[in-house]
Amino acid sequence: MTTGPIPAASIERWSFGMGDDDAECFRVAIRCMDREYLAFAALPEDQRPQAKNRDMTPELFDALFA
């Protein structure tokens, strides 16, 4: 299976029932995230940025969510 953009019909189905402003914001956000993901997926694995795992400590939790 290949990686490709999210079909417009799928985005429209998810945004159905939202108000006009919310639906437009949703569509723009999904398209932006999709472009970033596709750019990441197109890189060879050895060139992709690597995330570092950190244990969730109370201090880290507070720093992120307090």
PDBQT receptor file of N, H, CA, C and O in Angstrom, charges set to zero:
ATOM      1  N   MET A   1       0.842  -1.174   0.000  1.00  0.00    +0.000 N 
ATOM      2  CA  MET A   1       0.000   0.000   0.000  1.00  0.00    +0.000 C 
ATOM      3  C   MET A   1       0.890   1.241   0.000  1.00  0.00    +0.000 C 
ATOM      4  O   MET A   1       1.895   1.295   0.709  1.00  0.00    +0.000 OA
ATOM      5  N   THR A   2       0.518   2.217  -0.785  1.00  0.00    +0.000 N 
ATOM      6  H   THR A   2      -0.299   2.173  -1.361  1.00  0.00    +0.000 HD
ATOM      7  CA  THR A   2       1.299   3.448  -0.855  1.00  0.00    +0.000 C 
ATOM      8  C   THR A   2       0.667   4.538   0.011  1.00  0.00    +0.000 C 
ATOM      9  O   THR A   2      -0.510   4.479   0.367  1.00  0.00    +0.000 OA
ATOM     10  N   THR A   3       1.475   5.512   0.327  1.00  0.00    +0.000 N 
ATOM     11  H   THR A   3       2.431   5.561   0.037  1.00  0.00    +0.000 HD
ATOM     12  CA  THR A   3       1.006   6.639   1.124  1.00  0.00    +0.000 C 
ATOM     13  C   THR A   3       0.587   7.755   0.183  1.00  0.00    +0.000 C 
ATOM     14  O   THR A   3       1.323   8.115  -0.736  1.00  0.00    +0.000 OA
ATOM     15  N   GLY A   4      -0.591   8.295   0.416  1.00  0.00    +0.000 N 
ATOM     16  H   GLY A   4      -1.189   8.002   1.162  1.00  0.00    +0.000 HD
ATOM     17  CA  GLY A   4      -1.083   9.390  -0.411  1.00  0.00    +0.000 C 
ATOM     18  C   GLY A   4      -1.923  10.330   0.421  1.00  0.00    +0.000 C 
ATOM     19  O   GLY A   4      -2.158  10.082   1.603  1.00  0.00    +0.000 OA
ATOM     20  N   PRO A   5      -2.375  11.402  -0.186  1.00  0.00    +0.000 N 
ATOM     21  CA  PRO A   5      -3.165  12.372   0.562  1.00  0.00    +0.000 C 
ATOM     22  C   PRO A   5      -4.507  11.798   1.002  1.00  0.00    +0.000 C 
ATOM     23  O   PRO A   5      -5.027  10.867   0.388  1.00  0.00    +0.000 OA
ATOM     24  N   ILE A   6      -5.052  12.358   2.060  1.00  0.00    +0.000 N 
ATOM     25  H   ILE A   6      -4.629  13.115   2.559  1.00  0.00    +0.000 HD
ATOM     26  CA  ILE A   6      -6.381  11.973   2.523  1.00  0.00    +0.000 C 
ATOM     27  C   ILE A   6      -7.379  12.414   1.453  1.00  0.00    +0.000 C 
ATOM     28  O   ILE A   6      -7.344  13.567   1.023  1.00  0.00    +0.000 OA
ATOM     29  N   PRO A   7      -8.261  11.526   1.017  1.00  0.00    +0.000 N 
ATOM     30  CA  PRO A   7      -9.238  11.917  -0.004  1.00  0.00    +0.000 C 
ATOM     31  C   PRO A   7     -10.133  13.063   0.479  1.00  0.00    +0.000 C 
ATOM     32  O   PRO A   7     -10.545  13.098   1.638  1.00  0.00    +0.000 OA
ATOM     33  N   ALA A   8     -10.421  13.989  -0.420  1.00  0.00    +0.000 N 
ATOM     34  H   ALA A   8     -10.086  13.961  -1.362  1.00  0.00    +0.000 HD
ATOM     35  CA  ALA A   8     -11.269  15.138  -0.080  1.00  0.00    +0.000 C 
ATOM     36  C   ALA A   8     -12.632  14.682   0.419  1.00  0.00    +0.000 C 
ATOM     37  O   ALA A   8     -13.188  15.289   1.334  1.00  0.00    +0.000 OA
ATOM     38  N   ALA A   9     -13.179  13.618  -0.170  1.00  0.00    +0.000 N 
ATOM     39  H   ALA A   9     -12.728  13.125  -0.913  1.00  0.00    +0.000 HD
ATOM     40  CA  ALA A   9     -14.497  13.124   0.255  1.00  0.00    +0.000 C 
ATOM     41  C   ALA A   9     -14.465  12.666   1.708  1.00  0.00    +0.000 C 
ATOM     42  O   ALA A   9     -15.446  12.842   2.431  1.00  0.00    +0.000 OA
ATOM     43  N   SER A  10     -13.364  12.088   2.141  1.00  0.00    +0.000 N 
ATOM     44  H   SER A  10     -12.567  11.946   1.554  1.00  0.00    +0.000 HD
ATOM     45  CA  SER A  10     -13.249  11.647   3.538  1.00  0.00    +0.000 C 
ATOM     46  C   SER A  10     -13.237  12.838   4.482  1.00  0.00    +0.000 C 
ATOM     47  O   SER A  10     -13.875  12.807   5.535  1.00  0.00    +0.000 OA
ATOM     48  N   ILE A  11     -12.520  13.878   4.110  1.00  0.00    +0.000 N 
ATOM     49  H   ILE A  11     -12.002  13.902   3.255  1.00  0.00    +0.000 HD
ATOM     50  CA  ILE A  11     -12.475  15.080   4.943  1.00  0.00    +0.000 C 
ATOM     51  C   ILE A  11     -13.857  15.727   4.993  1.00  0.00    +0.000 C 
ATOM     52  O   ILE A  11     -14.297  16.175   6.052  1.00  0.00    +0.000 OA
ATOM     53  N   GLU A  12     -14.535  15.775   3.861  1.00  0.00    +0.000 N 
ATOM     54  H   GLU A  12     -14.178  15.412   3.001  1.00  0.00    +0.000 HD
ATOM     55  CA  GLU A  12     -15.880  16.356   3.822  1.00  0.00    +0.000 C 
ATOM     56  C   GLU A  12     -16.846  15.577   4.708  1.00  0.00    +0.000 C 
ATOM     57  O   GLU A  12     -17.656  16.175   5.416  1.00  0.00    +0.000 OA
ATOM     58  N   ARG A  13     -16.764  14.241   4.674  1.00  0.00    +0.000 N 
ATOM     59  H   ARG A  13     -16.105  13.756   4.099  1.00  0.00    +0.000 HD
ATOM     60  CA  ARG A  13     -17.652  13.427   5.522  1.00  0.00    +0.000 C 
ATOM     61  C   ARG A  13     -17.415  13.715   6.993  1.00  0.00    +0.000 C 
ATOM     62  O   ARG A  13     -18.370  13.823   7.762  1.00  0.00    +0.000 OA
ATOM     63  N   TRP A  14     -16.147  13.840   7.400  1.00  0.00    +0.000 N 
ATOM     64  H   TRP A  14     -15.371  13.752   6.775  1.00  0.00    +0.000 HD
ATOM     65  CA  TRP A  14     -15.847  14.123   8.808  1.00  0.00    +0.000 C 
ATOM     66  C   TRP A  14     -16.332  15.504   9.214  1.00  0.00    +0.000 C 
ATOM     67  O   TRP A  14     -16.715  15.707  10.366  1.00  0.00    +0.000 OA
ATOM     68  N   SER A  15     -16.323  16.456   8.288  1.00  0.00    +0.000 N 
ATOM     69  H   SER A  15     -16.012  16.290   7.353  1.00  0.00    +0.000 HD
ATOM     70  CA  SER A  15     -16.714  17.821   8.644  1.00  0.00    +0.000 C 
ATOM     71  C   SER A  15     -18.215  18.055   8.503  1.00  0.00    +0.000 C 
ATOM     72  O   SER A  15     -18.710  19.126   8.854  1.00  0.00    +0.000 OA
ATOM     73  N   PHE A  16     -18.942  17.063   7.994  1.00  0.00    +0.000 N 
ATOM     74  H   PHE A  16     -18.540  16.193   7.709  1.00  0.00    +0.000 HD
ATOM     75  CA  PHE A  16     -20.388  17.215   7.816  1.00  0.00    +0.000 C 
ATOM     76  C   PHE A  16     -21.058  17.484   9.163  1.00  0.00    +0.000 C 
ATOM     77  O   PHE A  16     -20.803  16.783  10.143  1.00  0.00    +0.000 OA
ATOM     78  N   GLY A  17     -21.899  18.483   9.201  1.00  0.00    +0.000 N 
ATOM     79  H   GLY A  17     -22.106  19.052   8.405  1.00  0.00    +0.000 HD
ATOM     80  CA  GLY A  17     -22.617  18.808  10.427  1.00  0.00    +0.000 C 
ATOM     81  C   GLY A  17     -21.934  19.863  11.280  1.00  0.00    +0.000 C 
ATOM     82  O   GLY A  17     -22.534  20.382  12.220  1.00  0.00    +0.000 OA
ATOM     83  N   MET A  18     -20.689  20.184  10.965  1.00  0.00    +0.000 N 
ATOM     84  H   MET A  18     -20.201  19.762  10.201  1.00  0.00    +0.000 HD
ATOM     85  CA  MET A  18     -20.017  21.275  11.675  1.00  0.00    +0.000 C 
ATOM     86  C   MET A  18     -20.541  22.587  11.095  1.00  0.00    +0.000 C 
ATOM     87  O   MET A  18     -21.033  22.616   9.967  1.00  0.00    +0.000 OA
ATOM     88  N   GLY A  19     -20.439  23.632  11.836  1.00  0.00    +0.000 N 
ATOM     89  H   GLY A  19     -20.039  23.608  12.752  1.00  0.00    +0.000 HD
ATOM     90  CA  GLY A  19     -20.770  24.943  11.271  1.00  0.00    +0.000 C 
ATOM     91  C   GLY A  19     -19.776  25.292  10.173  1.00  0.00    +0.000 C 
ATOM     92  O   GLY A  19     -18.716  24.674  10.073  1.00  0.00    +0.000 OA
ATOM     93  N   ASP A  20     -20.113  26.275   9.353  1.00  0.00    +0.000 N 
ATOM     94  H   ASP A  20     -20.975  26.777   9.434  1.00  0.00    +0.000 HD
ATOM     95  CA  ASP A  20     -19.243  26.635   8.227  1.00  0.00    +0.000 C 
ATOM     96  C   ASP A  20     -17.835  27.002   8.666  1.00  0.00    +0.000 C 
ATOM     97  O   ASP A  20     -16.863  26.532   8.074  1.00  0.00    +0.000 OA
ATOM     98  N   ASP A  21     -17.709  27.832   9.693  1.00  0.00    +0.000 N 
ATOM     99  H   ASP A  21     -18.499  28.213  10.174  1.00  0.00    +0.000 HD
ATOM    100  CA  ASP A  21     -16.380  28.247  10.160  1.00  0.00    +0.000 C 
ATOM    101  C   ASP A  21     -15.599  27.069  10.726  1.00  0.00    +0.000 C 
ATOM    102  O   ASP A  21     -14.412  26.918  10.439  1.00  0.00    +0.000 OA
ATOM    103  N   ASP A  22     -16.254  26.233  11.528  1.00  0.00    +0.000 N 
ATOM    104  H   ASP A  22     -17.219  26.356  11.762  1.00  0.00    +0.000 HD
ATOM    105  CA  ASP A  22     -15.580  25.070  12.110  1.00  0.00    +0.000 C 
ATOM    106  C   ASP A  22     -15.159  24.082  11.032  1.00  0.00    +0.000 C 
ATOM    107  O   ASP A  22     -14.063  23.525  11.089  1.00  0.00    +0.000 OA
ATOM    108  N   ALA A  23     -16.027  23.863  10.052  1.00  0.00    +0.000 N 
ATOM    109  H   ALA A  23     -16.917  24.315  10.005  1.00  0.00    +0.000 HD
ATOM    110  CA  ALA A  23     -15.707  22.922   8.976  1.00  0.00    +0.000 C 
ATOM    111  C   ALA A  23     -14.513  23.411   8.166  1.00  0.00    +0.000 C 
ATOM    112  O   ALA A  23     -13.636  22.622   7.813  1.00  0.00    +0.000 OA
ATOM    113  N   GLU A  24     -14.475  24.701   7.871  1.00  0.00    +0.000 N 
ATOM    114  H   GLU A  24     -15.187  25.342   8.157  1.00  0.00    +0.000 HD
ATOM    115  CA  GLU A  24     -13.350  25.247   7.110  1.00  0.00    +0.000 C 
ATOM    116  C   GLU A  24     -12.054  25.142   7.906  1.00  0.00    +0.000 C 
ATOM    117  O   GLU A  24     -11.016  24.773   7.356  1.00  0.00    +0.000 OA
ATOM    118  N   CYS A  25     -12.109  25.459   9.182  1.00  0.00    +0.000 N 
ATOM    119  H   CYS A  25     -12.952  25.759   9.628  1.00  0.00    +0.000 HD
ATOM    120  CA  CYS A  25     -10.934  25.344  10.051  1.00  0.00    +0.000 C 
ATOM    121  C   CYS A  25     -10.462  23.890  10.101  1.00  0.00    +0.000 C 
ATOM    122  O   CYS A  25      -9.262  23.624  10.029  1.00  0.00    +0.000 OA
ATOM    123  N   PHE A  26     -11.394  22.957  10.224  1.00  0.00    +0.000 N 
ATOM    124  H   PHE A  26     -12.369  23.173  10.283  1.00  0.00    +0.000 HD
ATOM    125  CA  PHE A  26     -11.070  21.535  10.257  1.00  0.00    +0.000 C 
ATOM    126  C   PHE A  26     -10.386  21.113   8.960  1.00  0.00    +0.000 C 
ATOM    127  O   PHE A  26      -9.349  20.450   8.990  1.00  0.00    +0.000 OA
ATOM    128  N   ARG A  27     -10.969  21.498   7.814  1.00  0.00    +0.000 N 
ATOM    129  H   ARG A  27     -11.811  22.036   7.790  1.00  0.00    +0.000 HD
ATOM    130  CA  ARG A  27     -10.393  21.107   6.521  1.00  0.00    +0.000 C 
ATOM    131  C   ARG A  27      -8.981  21.658   6.354  1.00  0.00    +0.000 C 
ATOM    132  O   ARG A  27      -8.089  20.944   5.895  1.00  0.00    +0.000 OA
ATOM    133  N   VAL A  28      -8.772  22.912   6.719  1.00  0.00    +0.000 N 
ATOM    134  H   VAL A  28      -9.496  23.492   7.092  1.00  0.00    +0.000 HD
ATOM    135  CA  VAL A  28      -7.441  23.524   6.601  1.00  0.00    +0.000 C 
ATOM    136  C   VAL A  28      -6.448  22.801   7.508  1.00  0.00    +0.000 C 
ATOM    137  O   VAL A  28      -5.332  22.493   7.089  1.00  0.00    +0.000 OA
ATOM    138  N   ALA A  29      -6.849  22.531   8.748  1.00  0.00    +0.000 N 
ATOM    139  H   ALA A  29      -7.756  22.782   9.088  1.00  0.00    +0.000 HD
ATOM    140  CA  ALA A  29      -5.951  21.857   9.692  1.00  0.00    +0.000 C 
ATOM    141  C   ALA A  29      -5.591  20.457   9.211  1.00  0.00    +0.000 C 
ATOM    142  O   ALA A  29      -4.427  20.062   9.275  1.00  0.00    +0.000 OA
ATOM    143  N   ILE A  30      -6.577  19.702   8.730  1.00  0.00    +0.000 N 
ATOM    144  H   ILE A  30      -7.523  20.023   8.678  1.00  0.00    +0.000 HD
ATOM    145  CA  ILE A  30      -6.313  18.340   8.248  1.00  0.00    +0.000 C 
ATOM    146  C   ILE A  30      -5.388  18.371   7.043  1.00  0.00    +0.000 C 
ATOM    147  O   ILE A  30      -4.461  17.565   6.961  1.00  0.00    +0.000 OA
ATOM    148  N   ARG A  31      -5.618  19.279   6.108  1.00  0.00    +0.000 N 
ATOM    149  H   ARG A  31      -6.371  19.934   6.175  1.00  0.00    +0.000 HD
ATOM    150  CA  ARG A  31      -4.747  19.372   4.928  1.00  0.00    +0.000 C 
ATOM    151  C   ARG A  31      -3.312  19.730   5.328  1.00  0.00    +0.000 C 
ATOM    152  O   ARG A  31      -2.362  19.172   4.778  1.00  0.00    +0.000 OA
ATOM    153  N   CYS A  32      -3.150  20.642   6.268  1.00  0.00    +0.000 N 
ATOM    154  H   CYS A  32      -3.921  21.095   6.715  1.00  0.00    +0.000 HD
ATOM    155  CA  CYS A  32      -1.800  21.016   6.731  1.00  0.00    +0.000 C 
ATOM    156  C   CYS A  32      -1.098  19.829   7.379  1.00  0.00    +0.000 C 
ATOM    157  O   CYS A  32       0.065  19.552   7.086  1.00  0.00    +0.000 OA
ATOM    158  N   MET A  33      -1.810  19.129   8.261  1.00  0.00    +0.000 N 
ATOM    159  H   MET A  33      -2.754  19.354   8.499  1.00  0.00    +0.000 HD
ATOM    160  CA  MET A  33      -1.207  17.958   8.914  1.00  0.00    +0.000 C 
ATOM    161  C   MET A  33      -0.895  16.863   7.903  1.00  0.00    +0.000 C 
ATOM    162  O   MET A  33       0.129  16.189   8.010  1.00  0.00    +0.000 OA
ATOM    163  N   ASP A  34      -1.774  16.685   6.922  1.00  0.00    +0.000 N 
ATOM    164  H   ASP A  34      -2.606  17.233   6.835  1.00  0.00    +0.000 HD
ATOM    165  CA  ASP A  34      -1.558  15.665   5.901  1.00  0.00    +0.000 C 
ATOM    166  C   ASP A  34      -0.315  15.988   5.073  1.00  0.00    +0.000 C 
ATOM    167  O   ASP A  34       0.479  15.097   4.773  1.00  0.00    +0.000 OA
ATOM    168  N   ARG A  35      -0.145  17.265   4.699  1.00  0.00    +0.000 N 
ATOM    169  H   ARG A  35      -0.791  17.989   4.943  1.00  0.00    +0.000 HD
ATOM    170  CA  ARG A  35       1.059  17.655   3.939  1.00  0.00    +0.000 C 
ATOM    171  C   ARG A  35       2.327  17.362   4.719  1.00  0.00    +0.000 C 
ATOM    172  O   ARG A  35       3.299  16.846   4.167  1.00  0.00    +0.000 OA
ATOM    173  N   GLU A  36       2.318  17.692   6.008  1.00  0.00    +0.000 N 
ATOM    174  H   GLU A  36       1.528  18.110   6.457  1.00  0.00    +0.000 HD
ATOM    175  CA  GLU A  36       3.494  17.438   6.849  1.00  0.00    +0.000 C 
ATOM    176  C   GLU A  36       3.783  15.945   6.954  1.00  0.00    +0.000 C 
ATOM    177  O   GLU A  36       4.936  15.523   6.863  1.00  0.00    +0.000 OA
ATOM    178  N   TYR A  37       2.730  15.145   7.147  1.00  0.00    +0.000 N 
ATOM    179  H   TYR A  37       1.794  15.487   7.221  1.00  0.00    +0.000 HD
ATOM    180  CA  TYR A  37       2.928  13.698   7.246  1.00  0.00    +0.000 C 
ATOM    181  C   TYR A  37       3.476  13.142   5.932  1.00  0.00    +0.000 C 
ATOM    182  O   TYR A  37       4.399  12.327   5.944  1.00  0.00    +0.000 OA
ATOM    183  N   LEU A  38       2.921  13.571   4.808  1.00  0.00    +0.000 N 
ATOM    184  H   LEU A  38       2.171  14.232   4.799  1.00  0.00    +0.000 HD
ATOM    185  CA  LEU A  38       3.385  13.066   3.517  1.00  0.00    +0.000 C 
ATOM    186  C   LEU A  38       4.838  13.456   3.261  1.00  0.00    +0.000 C 
ATOM    187  O   LEU A  38       5.598  12.668   2.697  1.00  0.00    +0.000 OA
ATOM    188  N   ALA A  39       5.232  14.656   3.668  1.00  0.00    +0.000 N 
ATOM    189  H   ALA A  39       4.616  15.296   4.127  1.00  0.00    +0.000 HD
ATOM    190  CA  ALA A  39       6.636  15.070   3.526  1.00  0.00    +0.000 C 
ATOM    191  C   ALA A  39       7.535  14.180   4.379  1.00  0.00    +0.000 C 
ATOM    192  O   ALA A  39       8.609  13.774   3.934  1.00  0.00    +0.000 OA
ATOM    193  N   PHE A  40       7.101  13.876   5.601  1.00  0.00    +0.000 N 
ATOM    194  H   PHE A  40       6.229  14.205   5.963  1.00  0.00    +0.000 HD
ATOM    195  CA  PHE A  40       7.852  12.991   6.491  1.00  0.00    +0.000 C 
ATOM    196  C   PHE A  40       7.936  11.584   5.899  1.00  0.00    +0.000 C 
ATOM    197  O   PHE A  40       9.007  10.978   5.886  1.00  0.00    +0.000 OA
ATOM    198  N   ALA A  41       6.816  11.070   5.411  1.00  0.00    +0.000 N 
ATOM    199  H   ALA A  41       5.946  11.562   5.421  1.00  0.00    +0.000 HD
ATOM    200  CA  ALA A  41       6.768   9.704   4.884  1.00  0.00    +0.000 C 
ATOM    201  C   ALA A  41       7.602   9.553   3.613  1.00  0.00    +0.000 C 
ATOM    202  O   ALA A  41       8.059   8.454   3.298  1.00  0.00    +0.000 OA
ATOM    203  N   ALA A  42       7.803  10.652   2.882  1.00  0.00    +0.000 N 
ATOM    204  H   ALA A  42       7.432  11.544   3.137  1.00  0.00    +0.000 HD
ATOM    205  CA  ALA A  42       8.575  10.593   1.641  1.00  0.00    +0.000 C 
ATOM    206  C   ALA A  42      10.078  10.505   1.888  1.00  0.00    +0.000 C 
ATOM    207  O   ALA A  42      10.831  10.124   0.992  1.00  0.00    +0.000 OA
ATOM    208  N   LEU A  43      10.518  10.851   3.090  1.00  0.00    +0.000 N 
ATOM    209  H   LEU A  43       9.907  11.160   3.818  1.00  0.00    +0.000 HD
ATOM    210  CA  LEU A  43      11.950  10.791   3.399  1.00  0.00    +0.000 C 
ATOM    211  C   LEU A  43      12.396   9.344   3.576  1.00  0.00    +0.000 C 
ATOM    212  O   LEU A  43      11.638   8.521   4.088  1.00  0.00    +0.000 OA
ATOM    213  N   PRO A  44      13.622   9.028   3.157  1.00  0.00    +0.000 N 
ATOM    214  CA  PRO A  44      14.158   7.708   3.491  1.00  0.00    +0.000 C 
ATOM    215  C   PRO A  44      14.220   7.558   5.012  1.00  0.00    +0.000 C 
ATOM    216  O   PRO A  44      14.430   8.537   5.727  1.00  0.00    +0.000 OA
ATOM    217  N   GLU A  45      14.037   6.344   5.497  1.00  0.00    +0.000 N 
ATOM    218  H   GLU A  45      13.866   5.548   4.915  1.00  0.00    +0.000 HD
ATOM    219  CA  GLU A  45      13.960   6.136   6.950  1.00  0.00    +0.000 C 
ATOM    220  C   GLU A  45      15.171   6.671   7.700  1.00  0.00    +0.000 C 
ATOM    221  O   GLU A  45      15.032   7.168   8.818  1.00  0.00    +0.000 OA
ATOM    222  N   ASP A  46      16.351   6.578   7.107  1.00  0.00    +0.000 N 
ATOM    223  H   ASP A  46      16.464   6.173   6.199  1.00  0.00    +0.000 HD
ATOM    224  CA  ASP A  46      17.542   7.043   7.825  1.00  0.00    +0.000 C 
ATOM    225  C   ASP A  46      17.635   8.573   7.879  1.00  0.00    +0.000 C 
ATOM    226  O   ASP A  46      18.477   9.106   8.601  1.00  0.00    +0.000 OA
ATOM    227  N   GLN A  47      16.790   9.283   7.135  1.00  0.00    +0.000 N 
ATOM    228  H   GLN A  47      16.106   8.850   6.549  1.00  0.00    +0.000 HD
ATOM    229  CA  GLN A  47      16.787  10.747   7.163  1.00  0.00    +0.000 C 
ATOM    230  C   GLN A  47      15.625  11.324   7.973  1.00  0.00    +0.000 C 
ATOM    231  O   GLN A  47      15.533  12.541   8.139  1.00  0.00    +0.000 OA
ATOM    232  N   ARG A  48      14.747  10.472   8.474  1.00  0.00    +0.000 N 
ATOM    233  H   ARG A  48      14.822   9.483   8.340  1.00  0.00    +0.000 HD
ATOM    234  CA  ARG A  48      13.602  10.948   9.256  1.00  0.00    +0.000 C 
ATOM    235  C   ARG A  48      14.047  11.357  10.650  1.00  0.00    +0.000 C 
ATOM    236  O   ARG A  48      14.870  10.678  11.265  1.00  0.00    +0.000 OA
ATOM    237  N   PRO A  49      13.507  12.465  11.153  1.00  0.00    +0.000 N 
ATOM    238  CA  PRO A  49      13.825  12.850  12.532  1.00  0.00    +0.000 C 
ATOM    239  C   PRO A  49      13.365  11.768  13.500  1.00  0.00    +0.000 C 
ATOM    240  O   PRO A  49      12.294  11.186  13.328  1.00  0.00    +0.000 OA
ATOM    241  N   GLN A  50      14.160  11.508  14.492  1.00  0.00    +0.000 N 
ATOM    242  H   GLN A  50      15.030  11.980  14.631  1.00  0.00    +0.000 HD
ATOM    243  CA  GLN A  50      13.826  10.480  15.470  1.00  0.00    +0.000 C 
ATOM    244  C   GLN A  50      13.336  11.130  16.757  1.00  0.00    +0.000 C 
ATOM    245  O   GLN A  50      13.945  12.069  17.269  1.00  0.00    +0.000 OA
ATOM    246  N   ALA A  51      12.248  10.622  17.257  1.00  0.00    +0.000 N 
ATOM    247  H   ALA A  51      11.753   9.860  16.841  1.00  0.00    +0.000 HD
ATOM    248  CA  ALA A  51      11.723  11.101  18.541  1.00  0.00    +0.000 C 
ATOM    249  C   ALA A  51      12.436  10.360  19.662  1.00  0.00    +0.000 C 
ATOM    250  O   ALA A  51      12.746   9.174  19.544  1.00  0.00    +0.000 OA
ATOM    251  N   LYS A  52      12.686  11.061  20.728  1.00  0.00    +0.000 N 
ATOM    252  H   LYS A  52      12.435  12.024  20.824  1.00  0.00    +0.000 HD
ATOM    253  CA  LYS A  52      13.320  10.442  21.889  1.00  0.00    +0.000 C 
ATOM    254  C   LYS A  52      12.239  10.152  22.920  1.00  0.00    +0.000 C 
ATOM    255  O   LYS A  52      11.388  10.997  23.199  1.00  0.00    +0.000 OA
ATOM    256  N   ASN A  53      12.281   8.974  23.470  1.00  0.00    +0.000 N 
ATOM    257  H   ASN A  53      12.972   8.287  23.244  1.00  0.00    +0.000 HD
ATOM    258  CA  ASN A  53      11.321   8.604  24.508  1.00  0.00    +0.000 C 
ATOM    259  C   ASN A  53      11.797   9.124  25.855  1.00  0.00    +0.000 C 
ATOM    260  O   ASN A  53      12.973   9.007  26.200  1.00  0.00    +0.000 OA
ATOM    261  N   ARG A  54      10.876   9.694  26.604  1.00  0.00    +0.000 N 
ATOM    262  H   ARG A  54       9.921   9.789  26.324  1.00  0.00    +0.000 HD
ATOM    263  CA  ARG A  54      11.161  10.135  27.970  1.00  0.00    +0.000 C 
ATOM    264  C   ARG A  54      10.098   9.541  28.866  1.00  0.00    +0.000 C 
ATOM    265  O   ARG A  54       8.920   9.509  28.510  1.00  0.00    +0.000 OA
ATOM    266  N   ASP A  55      10.511   9.076  30.019  1.00  0.00    +0.000 N 
ATOM    267  H   ASP A  55      11.468   9.102  30.308  1.00  0.00    +0.000 HD
ATOM    268  CA  ASP A  55       9.543   8.592  30.988  1.00  0.00    +0.000 C 
ATOM    269  C   ASP A  55       8.700   9.757  31.474  1.00  0.00    +0.000 C 
ATOM    270  O   ASP A  55       9.203  10.858  31.697  1.00  0.00    +0.000 OA
ATOM    271  N   MET A  56       7.397   9.494  31.636  1.00  0.00    +0.000 N 
ATOM    272  H   MET A  56       6.988   8.600  31.455  1.00  0.00    +0.000 HD
ATOM    273  CA  MET A  56       6.508  10.533  32.155  1.00  0.00    +0.000 C 
ATOM    274  C   MET A  56       6.660  10.601  33.661  1.00  0.00    +0.000 C 
ATOM    275  O   MET A  56       6.264   9.686  34.384  1.00  0.00    +0.000 OA
ATOM    276  N   THR A  57       7.228  11.679  34.115  1.00  0.00    +0.000 N 
ATOM    277  H   THR A  57       7.550  12.422  33.528  1.00  0.00    +0.000 HD
ATOM    278  CA  THR A  57       7.400  11.915  35.549  1.00  0.00    +0.000 C 
ATOM    279  C   THR A  57       6.382  12.969  35.978  1.00  0.00    +0.000 C 
ATOM    280  O   THR A  57       5.850  13.686  35.130  1.00  0.00    +0.000 OA
ATOM    281  N   PRO A  58       6.104  13.076  37.265  1.00  0.00    +0.000 N 
ATOM    282  CA  PRO A  58       5.205  14.147  37.711  1.00  0.00    +0.000 C 
ATOM    283  C   PRO A  58       5.708  15.534  37.297  1.00  0.00    +0.000 C 
ATOM    284  O   PRO A  58       4.907  16.408  36.966  1.00  0.00    +0.000 OA
ATOM    285  N   GLU A  59       7.009  15.735  37.315  1.00  0.00    +0.000 N 
ATOM    286  H   GLU A  59       7.659  15.025  37.584  1.00  0.00    +0.000 HD
ATOM    287  CA  GLU A  59       7.567  17.031  36.931  1.00  0.00    +0.000 C 
ATOM    288  C   GLU A  59       7.336  17.313  35.445  1.00  0.00    +0.000 C 
ATOM    289  O   GLU A  59       6.972  18.427  35.068  1.00  0.00    +0.000 OA
ATOM    290  N   LEU A  60       7.549  16.303  34.609  1.00  0.00    +0.000 N 
ATOM    291  H   LEU A  60       7.845  15.398  34.915  1.00  0.00    +0.000 HD
ATOM    292  CA  LEU A  60       7.326  16.479  33.178  1.00  0.00    +0.000 C 
ATOM    293  C   LEU A  60       5.845  16.706  32.895  1.00  0.00    +0.000 C 
ATOM    294  O   LEU A  60       5.491  17.560  32.082  1.00  0.00    +0.000 OA
ATOM    295  N   PHE A  61       4.984  15.949  33.557  1.00  0.00    +0.000 N 
ATOM    296  H   PHE A  61       5.271  15.255  34.218  1.00  0.00    +0.000 HD
ATOM    297  CA  PHE A  61       3.543  16.124  33.390  1.00  0.00    +0.000 C 
ATOM    298  C   PHE A  61       3.138  17.559  33.726  1.00  0.00    +0.000 C 
ATOM    299  O   PHE A  61       2.408  18.200  32.969  1.00  0.00    +0.000 OA
ATOM    300  N   ASP A  62       3.615  18.053  34.862  1.00  0.00    +0.000 N 
ATOM    301  H   ASP A  62       4.207  17.532  35.477  1.00  0.00    +0.000 HD
ATOM    302  CA  ASP A  62       3.285  19.420  35.272  1.00  0.00    +0.000 C 
ATOM    303  C   ASP A  62       3.820  20.448  34.274  1.00  0.00    +0.000 C 
ATOM    304  O   ASP A  62       3.159  21.447  33.991  1.00  0.00    +0.000 OA
ATOM    305  N   ALA A  63       5.013  20.200  33.747  1.00  0.00    +0.000 N 
ATOM    306  H   ALA A  63       5.550  19.389  33.977  1.00  0.00    +0.000 HD
ATOM    307  CA  ALA A  63       5.587  21.130  32.783  1.00  0.00    +0.000 C 
ATOM    308  C   ALA A  63       4.761  21.169  31.498  1.00  0.00    +0.000 C 
ATOM    309  O   ALA A  63       4.642  22.219  30.868  1.00  0.00    +0.000 OA
ATOM    310  N   LEU A  64       4.197  20.038  31.112  1.00  0.00    +0.000 N 
ATOM    311  H   LEU A  64       4.295  19.184  31.624  1.00  0.00    +0.000 HD
ATOM    312  CA  LEU A  64       3.417  19.978  29.883  1.00  0.00    +0.000 C 
ATOM    313  C   LEU A  64       1.992  20.481  30.054  1.00  0.00    +0.000 C 
ATOM    314  O   LEU A  64       1.461  21.160  29.174  1.00  0.00    +0.000 OA
ATOM    315  N   PHE A  65       1.371  20.152  31.182  1.00  0.00    +0.000 N 
ATOM    316  H   PHE A  65       1.802  19.601  31.896  1.00  0.00    +0.000 HD
ATOM    317  CA  PHE A  65      -0.068  20.364  31.310  1.00  0.00    +0.000 C 
ATOM    318  C   PHE A  65      -0.493  21.317  32.413  1.00  0.00    +0.000 C 
ATOM    319  O   PHE A  65      -1.686  21.577  32.565  1.00  0.00    +0.000 OA
ATOM    320  N   ALA A  66       0.435  21.841  33.179  1.00  0.00    +0.000 N 
ATOM    321  H   ALA A  66       1.405  21.630  33.056  1.00  0.00    +0.000 HD
ATOM    322  CA  ALA A  66       0.039  22.725  34.287  1.00  0.00    +0.000 C 
ATOM    323  C   ALA A  66      -0.255  24.118  33.808  1.00  0.00    +0.000 C 
ATOM    324  O   ALA A  66      -0.602  24.986  34.610  1.00  0.00    +0.000 OA
TER     325      ALA A  66
